[in-house]
């Protein structure tokens, strides 16, 4: 098998061409300290999405340069810290490779909420109702209303997951404008319908029940969630512009 040439990248340097290359297992060991959830399947998936371009030996083994590892760090950091979907990260990498400014803006990225981690759970410990209400800026009766009308839920111990704070903070902000939790059921219903639509797209991938399938499903969920949020925002802004027209 002929070795695949490495794509030139602004994330590498000239000395990188002469540095020893790493196996995929060695790359995993390098990245694990900063990204504990990264797996070999994840790295292979990012390669299949054309985000990293390791060379191949005549026997077909992947060999990663320092530039490849830098690209992987860029991708993983953009996902973890900025919740960017892969399509946006790929645009960023392509722009960097061409020596151009990064395209778009933070709003174009349609970032996925931090709660959507690779394992589907948030890492922060749950909060008591008092702690949660203070962190969200809600009064206790408002928090109770959010639970009553299905916007928020508690665990078996009566505590709130920290991943629900963005919902609670949005509810607190709307309450300051006179929109109470009882008015927000329409948002929950809409979100449930959107989630059901996305589930139909992702479910066939999850049926494979393999680690690689779960990785693909997680990335697809991120991308679909970002696109859904982008569409929702655009439609709402268009409707509100109509209200301001003479």
Rosetta blueprint (number, residue, H / E / L):
1 X L
2 X L
3 X L
4 X L
5 X L
6 X L
7 X L
8 X L
9 X L
10 X L
11 X L
12 X L
13 X L
14 X H
15 X H
16 X H
17 X H
18 X H
19 X L
20 X L
21 X L
22 X E
23 X L
24 X H
25 X H
26 X H
27 X H
28 X H
29 X H
30 X H
31 X H
32 X H
33 X L
34 X L
35 X L
36 X L
37 X L
38 X L
39 X L
40 X H
41 X H
42 X H
43 X H
44 X H
45 X H
46 X H
47 X H
48 X H
49 X L
50 X L
51 X L
52 X L
53 X L
54 X L
55 X E
56 X E
57 X L
58 X L
59 X L
60 X L
61 X L
62 X E
63 X E
64 X E
65 X L
66 X H
67 X H
68 X H
69 X H
70 X H
71 X H
72 X H
73 X H
74 X H
75 X H
76 X H
77 X H
78 X H
79 X H
80 X H
81 X H
82 X H
83 X L
84 X L
85 X L
86 X H
87 X H
88 X H
89 X H
90 X H
91 X H
92 X H
93 X H
94 X H
95 X H
96 X H
97 X H
98 X H
99 X L
100 X L
101 X L
102 X L
103 X L
104 X L
105 X L
106 X L
107 X L
108 X L
109 X L
110 X L
111 X L
112 X L
113 X L
114 X L
115 X L
116 X L
117 X L
118 X L
119 X L
120 X L
121 X L
122 X L
123 X L
124 X L
125 X L
126 X L
127 X E
128 X L
129 X H
130 X H
131 X H
132 X H
133 X H
134 X H
135 X H
136 X H
137 X L
138 X L
139 X L
140 X H
141 X H
142 X H
143 X H
144 X H
145 X H
146 X H
147 X H
148 X H
149 X L
150 X L
151 X L
152 X L
153 X L
154 X L
155 X L
156 X L
157 X L
158 X L
159 X L
160 X E
161 X L
162 X H
163 X H
164 X H
165 X H
166 X H
167 X H
168 X H
169 X H
170 X H
171 X H
172 X H
173 X H
174 X H
175 X H
176 X L
177 X L
178 X L
179 X L
180 X L
181 X H
182 X H
183 X H
184 X H
185 X H
186 X H
187 X H
188 X H
189 X H
190 X H
191 X H
192 X H
193 X H
194 X H
195 X H
196 X H
197 X H
198 X H
199 X H
200 X H
201 X H
202 X H
203 X H
204 X H
205 X H
206 X H
207 X L
208 X L
209 X L
210 X L
211 X H
212 X H
213 X H
214 X H
215 X H
216 X H
217 X H
218 X H
219 X H
220 X H
221 X H
222 X H
223 X H
224 X H
225 X H
226 X H
227 X H
228 X H
229 X H
230 X H
231 X H
232 X H
233 X H
234 X H
235 X H
236 X H
237 X H
238 X H
239 X H
240 X H
241 X H
242 X H
243 X H
244 X H
245 X L
246 X L
